[in-house]
Amino acid sequence: MNVIYRGLRSTHTAVDSPRLTRFVLHPPKFVEVEFENGSLYKLSAEYLRIYSPAVDSKIRSICGEKVISGRRHVGIMSAEPIGNYGVRLLFDDLHKTGIFTWDYFYHLGGNKFTLMRNYIKTLKKHGLSRDPPRRR
């Protein structure tokens, strides 16, 4: 089921990022964002969850590094427009406090390979996994 938030095509406030032209939620797996310069990014639920801009995500750290593990199978349940600059995503682990701005989506899309590679390296460094812990 594709949900297109046409109302989110409003003015973009950033000077250095192109204007968002399309936002599509493909629950529960990913978000698709397209910008006026032709950049099109498919951002997975796991990727968006581990790079959530929420304050409570940033406080989980090991030796000063932000580390969120076990989110490989997290899903996106819904998206709520926030003004004309972003969206709040509700994940199926009930995380919903971060507001993803259009600028932040552009940053995540343009740096996806590097950010994900660094995330996996950090998990390995601390003996953590992308998979959720097994229930006993």
Residue pairs with C-beta under 8 A, 6 or more apart in sequence:
1 27
2 24
2 25
2 26
3 24
3 25
3 27
3 79
4 22
4 23
4 24
5 23
5 24
5 25
5 79
5 81
5 87
7 81
8 20
8 23
8 81
8 84
8 87
9 20
9 21
9 22
9 23
10 84
11 19
11 84
12 18
12 19
12 20
12 85
12 102
13 84
13 85
13 103
14 102
14 103
14 106
16 103
17 35
17 102
17 103
17 106
17 107
18 35
18 36
18 37
18 39
18 106
19 35
19 36
19 102
20 33
20 34
20 35
20 36
20 102
20 105
20 106
21 34
21 35
21 36
22 32
22 33
22 34
23 31
23 32
23 33
23 34
23 79
23 87
24 31
24 32
24 33
25 31
25 32
25 76
25 78
25 79
26 32
27 75
27 76
27 77
27 78
28 45
28 75
28 76
28 77
28 92
29 44
29 45
29 75
29 76
30 42
30 43
30 44
30 45
30 76
31 42
31 43
31 45
31 48
31 76
31 79
31 89
31 105
32 40
32 41
32 42
32 43
33 40
33 41
33 43
33 102
33 105
33 106
33 109
34 40
34 41
35 106
39 106
39 109
39 110
41 105
41 106
41 108
41 109
41 110
41 112
43 105
43 108
43 109
43 112
45 74
45 75
45 76
45 91
46 71
46 72
46 73
46 74
46 130
47 108
47 112
47 115
47 116
48 76
48 89
48 91
48 100
48 108
49 68
49 71
49 74
49 91
49 93
49 95
50 57
50 68
50 71
50 119
51 108
51 115
52 89
52 95
52 97
52 98
52 100
53 98
53 99
53 100
53 101
53 104
54 95
54 97
54 98
55 97
56 95
56 97
57 66
57 68
57 95
57 98
58 66
60 66
60 67
60 68
61 67
62 126
65 122
65 126
67 122
67 123
67 126
67 128
69 123
69 128
69 129
69 130
70 128
70 129
70 130
70 131
70 132
70 133
71 93
71 130
71 132
72 129
72 130
72 131
72 132
73 131
73 132
74 91
74 92
74 93
75 91
75 92
76 89
76 90
76 91
76 92
77 90
77 91
77 92
78 89
78 90
79 87
79 88
79 89
79 90
80 87
80 88
80 90
81 87
82 88
82 99
85 101
85 102
86 99
86 100
86 101
86 102
86 104
87 99
87 100
88 96
88 97
88 98
88 99
88 100
89 96
89 98
89 100
90 96
108 115
120 130
123 129
123 130
